[in-house]
């Protein structure tokens, strides 16, 4: 009996090894997404004890392992919505409305028109919480300093976001076509490929980047001077957190959370990890608001910058060069 069991055991083991060798030989390029050691360890564990591997560990469209989207993936401290000053300081067309709406509706805030102006929108919330929405660094500095001094909030969080220029520039172009009109969409005839190319080398865009591109200036407060590195850090996870504010100044008491708009599907989990009671409230996208312009918008998104356009944009904005170079390298890699 023992001899037969031993023979059966050897036969089963031999069959398992044959299967493993077959798997090794049939590896495709999808293997590059997970280490060989991890792959073999998991499959050997399956043969030895089927209970040791769950279906949830795999994406059966390929061999690539799924990342668990549990809270442990996001190393963010839990913050309460009491005694909180939350600043959404963001560049235009990078999810500002979605972020401000999400926080203000989740915390049951009301508009504070008395402290709002053309540079910022303010919300007063229960439990001594304040939310500021702004595209202006200078105005935000004044407001944060004033509120922390007079309202004595014990927590300060700054939230900002960045976006791949290939989708950011067309969206910004369409927004500037609207101008001061109270409308969601530009006139269809204005969304023209040649108009877009002229705008890319215009002084209008150059002045906008110099004055209103918030992200690089804000990151300098936190000692981050390489936007390419920031994009790299947020490319997979969708975020990065900096709690080492400047030693002195208004942001010395504020931690910074940087979001990647290309990973907007991860924002609900990221933000609710930090604020457990948060309910994500995305505003309508340009695509939803202007369906008749969707095909034109896609054409602008697919456009590759020419050499002259690159020289014009990169001349005074080396950070933009780092960002675009990163995304182009990722595009070639995939």
N, C-alpha and C positions, 0 to 999 in steps of 0.2 A: 504493500500500500504506500509506504513512504517512498519507495523507488518510483512508483507511478506518479506520485505527487511531485517529486523532484523533477521528473522528466517533463511533466506538464508545465511546471514553473519555468524550466529552461526554455521550453518551446515558446511560452508567452513572452519571456524576456527577449528571445531572439526575434520574434515578430515585432515587438516594440522597437528594437534597434533598427530593423529593416525599414519601418515606417519613418523613423527619425532621419535615417540616411536619405530616404526618398524625399523627405521634406527639405533637407539641406540642398539636394541637387536641383530642386524645383524653385529655388529662391529667385525672386524677381527684384526689380528695383525698389519695390515697396519695403524690402528688408532694411533699406537705409534709414527708415523711420524708427526702428527699434534695434537695440543691440542684439547680436547673435547670442550672446550669453543669456540674456533675459528670455529670448524666444525659446531657446532649447530648454532652459530651466522650467519654463511654464509648461512646455509640451511633455517633458519627461514627468513632471508632477502630475499631469493629466493621466498619463499611462499608469503611474504607480498608484494614484488615488484620485479618481474622477471628481471627488467632492472638493478637491483643493483648488479647482478653477471654476469660476462662474462665467456664464454666458455674457455677463455685463463687462467682463474684462476685454472683450474683443469687438472689433468692428468687422463683421463678416463680409463686408464689401472688399476687404483687403486684409493683410496680415497686421497692419498697423494697430497698435494698442490704443484703446480709448483712454483719454484722460478723464479721471473722475472729476465732475464739476461740483464736488462738495465744498464746504466752506474752507476746508484745509488747504485747498488750492490757492486761496487768496489770503495772504498773510497781512491782514488788516485788523487794527484794534477796533473793538466795539465801542461806538460812541452813542450816548443818549441824546435826545433832542431837548434836553434841559440845559439852560445856561450856555447856549451854543451860538456862536457867531459863524455863519457859513457864507463864504464868498464864492459865488460862481463868476470867476474872472476869466473871460474867454474871448478868443478871436471869433469874429463873425463867421457864420456858416460852419461852425464846429460843434453843433448840438447844444448851444446856449439855452434856447427855449425849452428843450426837453429836460435839461438838468434843472433849470429854475422851476419849471412846472412840477416836476417830480418832487422836489424838496418842499416847495410851498404847499402843494396839495396834501402831501403825506403828513406834514406837521401842522395842518389846519391854520395856515397863515392868512393874513389879510393884507391887501395893498396898503402901503404907507406912502400916500401921495405927498405928504408934507416933506419927506426926506428923499423923494424921487426927483429926477430931472432928466434932461436929454442924454446924460452920460450914464445913468444908472436907474435901476428900478429896485425899490426896497419893499420888503415884506416884514410885518411885525407878527410874531407868532406867540402862542401861549408859552408859559414857563421860561420867560426871559430869553427867548430865542429870536434871532434876527437873521434874515436872509437878504443878501445883496446880489443883484444880477448886473453885471457891467462888462463893457468892452474897453473901459479906460483904466489903465494902471494908475494914473495920477489921481483920478477921482476915487478909486478904490482905496488907495493909501489913506486919503483924508477921511473917508467914511469909517474904515476899520479903526483907525486911531481914535476917532470921535466916539464910536460906540463902545469900544473896549474901555475907554476912560470913563464914560458916563453911565453905561449900563452894566458894566462889570461882568461880562460873560466870562465863564471859567474855561471854556473850550473855544478854539478857533480853528476852522478847517477851510482851506482854499481848494477849490476844485476847478480844474481847467482841462482842455482837451486839444488834441491836434488831429490832423487829417492828411491823407495822401493828396498832394497838390493836383494829381490828375483828376480827382473829383472835386477838390476844394476850389480850384481856380474857376471851372465852369459855373459852379454854384455862386461864387462871389461875383463873377461877371454878370450873371443873370440878375442878381440882387442889385448891382449898381445900375443896370439898365432900368430897373423899376424907379430908382431915384426916390424922390419924396412923395410919389404917388401912393395912395393908400390901396395897394393891390398886392396880391400874392404872386402874380405872374407878369413878366415883361410882355411887351407887344411881340407877337410871333415873328413879324418881319425883322425885328431888331436882333433876334437870336440867329445871327449869321456867322458862318465860319470865318469869313474875311474880317468881319467886325471883331471877332474874338482874337484873331491873330494880331490885329492892330492894337487891341487892348493889352495884350501880353507885353508889348514893347512901349506902352504909353507911360507918360509921367504920372498918370492917375494911379496905376497899379504900383508903381515904384514908390510914390508918396504914401500910399496906403500901407505897404509893407514896412516902410520906415517908421510911420507914426502909430499904426493901429494893429500891427502884428504883435499880439500880447505875449505869446509864449516865450520867445527867447529872452525878453526883458525880465519876465517873471522868474524864469529859471535861474537867471544870474543871481537873484537874491538868495537862492538856495545852493549856490556854488556849482551849478550845472551849466557848462558853457559849450556843450557839443550836442546840438539837436539830433544829429545822426545817431549818437549813442542813446539818446532818450527814445527815439523811434525804435531802435533795435530792442531796447529793454521792454517796451510796451507792445511789440509786434505780436508776440504769442499770447501773453497773459491778458492783454487789454488795458493794463494799468501799471503804474509804479507809484510808490509813496515815498515822500521825503519828509522826515520829521526833524531834520537838522536845518532849521531856519537860520537866518542871519543872527549873529551874536547880538547885534543891536538893531533898533528900528522897529517899525510897525509889525513886520512879519516874524519877528523873533518868537512870538507866542503862537504862531500858526503852523500847522503841518500842511503839506501840499500833496494832493492826489492828482496825478496826471493820467488822463484817459486817452485811449486810442480810438478814434471814431470808426476806424476800419474794423474794429472788434465790438461794435455797438451792441451786438447780440449778447455780449457778456456783461454789459453794464448793469442789468438788473441784479445779477448775482453778486457782482463786485460791490455795488452800492448797498445792497441789502445785507451783505456781510458786515459792513461798517455800521449801518443803521438798520437794525433788524425789523423795524416797523415800516420801512419804506415800501411804497407801492409805485412801481415804475410807470410813468405817464408820458410816453413819447408823443410829440406833436407831429402833425402831418408833414411828410417829406415833400420836397419840391416835385418829385415824381407823382405823388398823389394829388397835390394841389394843381399841377399844370400838366395833365396827361397828354394834351395836344403838343407839348414841347418835349416829350420823353425821347423821341427819336433824335431830335437835334441835340439834346443834352448828352445822349450817348455818343454821338459823333464827336462832340467836344471832349468828352472824357477819353476817347480812344486816341486823341491827337498826341503825337510825340513832338516835344519842343525842338525847334530848329537850332542850329548852332548860334545864329544871331540872337535868337530869343534867350538862349541860355546865357550868353555873354552879357546881355542887357540885365537879366534878372540876378545873375550871380555876382556882378561887378561890385555891388554894395551889400549883397545879402549872402555871404558865404555859408550861413546856416541853411539856407534854402538849397544850396548845392549839396550839402551833406544829406539832407532828407531825400531829395530826388535821386541821388546816387544810391542810397540804400534801397529804395523801392525798385529802382531799375535792376539792381543786382538780384533782388529777390525774385523779380519777374523772370529774369534769365534763368535763375536756378530752378524754377518750377516749370 
